[in-house]
């Protein structure tokens, strides 16, 4: 039993999946922040362009 528990803590196969998940989460947070920041400006730009025609 002691060997099985020690082996469980040394097993790092799932660590890569967790790292990729954290990286994906970071990318999503950055994209949402950028879209929230410039979203209104882009919307205004398209509205102004469509009103000019």
Number of C-alpha atoms within 10 A of each C-alpha: 6 7 7 9 9 10 11 10 8 9 9 10 8 8 10 10 11 11 11 11 12 12 12 12 12 11 12 12 12 12 12 11 12 11 13 11 11 10 13 10 12 12 11 11 12 11 11 11 10 9 8 7 5
